[in-house]
Amino acid sequence: MCGVVGFITPKSLVAPSLITDMASALSHRGPDDSGYWLDESMGVALGHRRLSIVDLSPAGHQPMQSRSGRYVLAFNGEVYNFREIRKELESASSENAISWRGHSDTEVMLEAINIWGFQAALKKFAGMFAIALWDREERTLYLARDRLGEKPLYYGEIDGSFVFGSELKALRLFPGSGLEIDRRALALFMQFQYIPSPHSIYRGIHKLEPGAFLSVRATEAGAFALSSPRRYWAIDMTGRGGERIHIDEGSLVEELHALLQDSVKRQMVSDVPLGAFLSGGIDSSTIVALMQAQSSRPVRTFTIGFREESFNEAQHAKAVAQHLGTEHTEFYVTPEEAAAVIPRLPEIYDEPFADSSQIPTYLVSRLTRQYVTVSLSGDGGDELFAGYPRYVFSEILWNRIRWLPRWVRRGASKVLQGPSAKSWDRLLGRAIPSRLRSSVSGHRIHRLAEVLRCANFNDMYVRLVSLGAYADSIVLDVARESRANAVKNVEEDSYLNRMRRFDIEQYLPDDLLVKVDRASMSVALESRAPMLDHRLVEFAWKLPRHVLVRDGVGKWILRQVLDRYVPRKVVERPKAGFGIPIGQWLRSNLREWAEHLLAEETIRRHGVLDPGPVRRTWSEHLSGTHDRQVYLWSVLMLQAWLETRTTPN
């Protein structure tokens, strides 16, 4: 796991000091080594920070040149099948034996590119990666990102120069007139709590989308021609869902078991200590069970807990660990310890990000890094195997309202939106019991009104998984547009696959994987996700519905695999997110911090949000009659990020 950075510039900036400074901004991603490569005549520079995982020797140093001298490579991540590729290369070059310098995946990747070409080699790489490759012969820079988006890669133009890097903090060091905040990206952030790719918080800077690559040709010293990103992999390429409908269930379970075993085996390869995150849920328990089954000694497992019972999963993780015989470590977090992390969040996440589970993710990463350098996780299980309860709920909701004529739904929506949210709250306060007031509110009635107006299922699902019109309406000076124009277009053969695809292509890479990458990398921990092996993704995508969802519950087929290792009673419980009691803490331990960021003076100073609705929402939350934590956390993370910028925009 590493950090990459670089540029093509027409200015007199191609100097070791600039590229090393930019790479140093990523030192947390790679504390073990650093390097750079320059071609002053072409205005090209590549920089690298290394976290040594496989081949700890200097033979793994990057940027690395190919044996032929044609290619220079800097990459972040791991290619898990590099040993198989190495054998294939050796077989193909039997007459001309390859003289390997070490046993790193980087060297194998370079030789594969040298023999097969960039695009052909890219399709063979199985793993997580962000690649920067300079072709000295063609004078072309190639950037590529792994299929599911585990590793980040930003790119764009600053004052006529092309720049790229693993995180925005490195790009901010490039000389120029400064990066401007993109208000449309802010509106998207307020809707989703993250900024969907290809957008970034800065105008002119983009995220390279998962499964894509682009090329940048240096036309003369420092000038460049940028291609549009192209896909080398997508779910569409793997076939439509349901192709395996005629295969018996037992065979499908066996195939899944074999794929999971192989993926876990590949991702357990490491020259440094390795462990796993364990929540006690189905996904992480499956990964840990398969790790322990293939290990000769107890696997190291890690979890954190909270004293607030409704948020605590530590006891479930402990039960699974005891059953499997792992060497388990747990850490109970106090509100004070969580609060101490919050000031660091803008630095860690580098652009506004408001999934509040970022805090426990950071804390469990920090705990884990005290013992190991690599940790496996169960990320991806819900998206691949239909584990989210919202999948079943969304289908039921749409089937109940879609038969109503549009004019009836529009009329009902208009009636519900007639009174303000505050007026609804006053009415509900008199009409419903106090115990229900936190779950039935004016904001939720307005959300229902939005759903009733939806023209199709896709629009409804996006509205359900976002924060609604209220959220982006508080961003000042931004043109409004339909969410359908802002997110991935989803066309599939079933409602279930539409939701899964949206989550795999947007929610997973832009929220969940960002959360884990930034949290783990901030403490120099490599996190690996065996369920995101692209062979597993392709297998899961073709599964028929009846092995995914049965009796209204998802992950049927994955549960059959886990049943072989852990009794159902140990892991069966209502699904819970990796959450924290943020709503309670905002009224207590975090209140002073939040009050400063939500003060009208602070909001007006930054000049991007309307302070009126923000202040009303804060007052409602403090009163205890309504839980506004989700809305407020988005505002707080934006305000905290803006506080770290020296010049308000």
Residue, then its C-alpha position, 0 to 999 in steps of 0.5 A: m500500500c502506497g501513495v503516488v503523485g506526479f505531473i506534466t508541466p510546461k513551467s520550470l517546475v520539474a525539480p526534485s524539491l516539488i515532486t518530493d514535497m508532493a510525495s511527502a504529503l502522502s507519507h502516511r500512506g507509505p512511511d517505509d520509503s520514498g522515491y521520484w523520477l524526472d524527465e526534465s526534457m518532457g516536463v514529467a515527474l513521478g513520485h512515490r511513498r512506499l508501505s512495504i508489504v511484499d518484498l521488503s528489500p530495496a528491489g521493491h523501490q518505486p518509481m521502478q523502471s522496466r528492464s527494457g528502460r521503456y516504462v516507469l511505474a509508480f503504483n499504489g495497492e497490491v496485485y494478488n495474482f502476480r505469482e501466476i502472472r510471473k509464471e506465465l511470463e517465464s513460460a512465454s519467455s523460456e528461450n530468453a530467461i527473465s532476470w528478476r531483480g526481486h519478488s515484488d508485484t511491481e516488477v512483474m507488472l512492468e514485465a507484463i506491460n513490456i511484453w503484452g502492452f498496457q491494456a492487455a496487461l491491465k486486464k490480467f491484474a487482479g487486485m486493488f491498485a492505482i497505477a501511473l505508468w510513463d511510456r518513454e517511447e510513446r511519451t504518454l502517461y497512463l493512469a488506471r484504477d482497480r475494477l471496484g475502486e478500492k484505491p483512490l486516484y485524483y487527476g486534473e489541470i492546474d494552471g495549464s499543468f496536468v497533475f495527479g495523486s492518491e489524495l488531494k493534499a498532494l495536489r494542493l501543493f502544486p504551484g498555481s492560482g489555487l483550487e476553487i471549490d465546486r459548489r455543485a460537488l458541495a450540493l452532491f455532498m449534502q445529498f449523499q454525505y460523500i462526493p460521487s465520482p468523477h466529481s471532487i470538491y475542487r473544480g477541474i479535479h476529478k476522481l478516475e472512476p473504478g475500472a477505468f484508465l486514461s492516457v496523457r500524451a506529452t506533445e512538447a516540453g510540458a504541454f499535454a493532450l488528455s484522453s477521456p477515461r475508458r473502461y477496461w472492466a464493468i459489471d455490464m461486461t460480466g453478463r446479465g443477472g440470473e444467468r445461473i438460474h438453472i444451476d442447482e443451489g448446492s453447486l452454486v454454494e460450492e462454487l462460491h465457497a471455492l472462490l472465497q477460499d481462493s480469494v482469501k488465500r491470495q490476500m493472505v500473502s504478506d511479508v509483514p504481520l497480518g490480521a482481520f477486522l471482525s464485527g461478528g456479522i456475516d461478512s467479516s465472520t466469513i472472511v475470518a473463518l476462511m482465514q483461520a481454516q487456511s492458517s496454521r496458527p490463530v489469526r489476529t482479529f480486532t474489534i471496537g465496542f461502545r458502552e451504549e448497548s444499541f451500538n455495541e457489536a463487540q460481544h458478537a465479534k468476541a463470540v465468533a472469535q472464541h468459536l473460531g479460536t482466533e487471537h482476539t483484541e477488543f477496545y471499548v471507546t469512550p465519547e472522549e476518545a471518539a471526540a479526540v479523533i474528530p479534529r483530525l477528520p478533515e485532514i484524514y478524508d481530505e474533502p468533505f465526507a460525512d459517513s459517521s462510521q468514519i470514526p469507529t473505522y479510524l479507531v479500529s484501524r489505529l488499534t489494528r496497526q499496533y499489532v499488524t500491518v495488513s488487515l482483511s475485511g468483509d467489505g462488499g458482502d452487502e452489495l454483492f449478496a443483497g444484504y441490505p434490508r433496504y433492498v426488500f423494503s424499497e421493492i415493497l414500497w414501490n410496488r405499493i405506490r406505482w399502481l397509483p396514477r401519477w396525478v394522484r401521487r403528485g396531488a398527495s405529494k403536494v398536500l404533504q409538502g404544503p405545511s412546512a416541516k416545522s408546522w408538521d412537527r407542531l401538529l404531530g406533537r399534539a397528535i402522536p405519543s411522545r415515544l414516536r415523535s423522534s421517528v415521525s417528523g416533518h422532515r420524514i413526511h417531506r421525504l415521503a412526499e418526494v418519493l410519491r413524486c418519483a417517476n420511476f423506481n430508480d429515482m425513488y431508490v436514489r432519493l431513499v439513499s440520499l438526504g432529500a431536497y432539504a440537504d442540497s437546498i441549503v447550499l448557496d449559489v448552485a444550479r439545481e438539477s435532478r439527482a438522476n443527472a448527478v448519479k450513475n445511470v442504472e438500467e437492469d433487468s430487476y429492481l434488485n439488480r438496479m439497487r445492487r448496481f447503484d451501490i456497487e458503482q457509487y455507494l461502495p467506491d465513493d463512500l465505503l471504500v473511501k472511508v476504509d482507505r483513508a482511515s487505514m492509510s492514515v495509520a499506515l495500515e493496509s486494508r484488503a477486501p477479499m469479497l471484492d476480487h473481481r471473479l467473485v463480483e462477476f460470480a455474484w452478479k450472475l446469481p439468481r434472486h432466489v439464492l440471494v434473497r429468501d423469505g425477505v432476508g438477503k445473503w442466503i448463499l453466503r450464509q450457507v458458506l458461513d454455516r460450515y464454520v460458525p453455528r447460525k445462532v452465533v452470527e444471527r441478529p438484526k443487521a446493524g451498521f458500524g455506527i456510533p451514538i453521534g446523536q447523543w454525543l452532539r447533545s453532550n460531549l460534542r456540543e461545544w465543538a458543534e456549536h462553534l461550527l454551526a454558529e451563524e457567524t461561522i456559517r456566514r464567514h464560509g459563505v457556502l450554506d444558508p444559516g437559517p435552516v441549519r440553525r433551526t435543525w440544530s435547535e430541533h436536535l438539541s431539544g431532544t424532540h427530533d433526531r437530526q444527527v444525519y443532516l447535522w453531521s454532513v453540515l459539521m463535516l463540511q464546516a470542519w473541512l472549510e475551517t481547515r482551508t486558509t481562504p473561505n470560498 
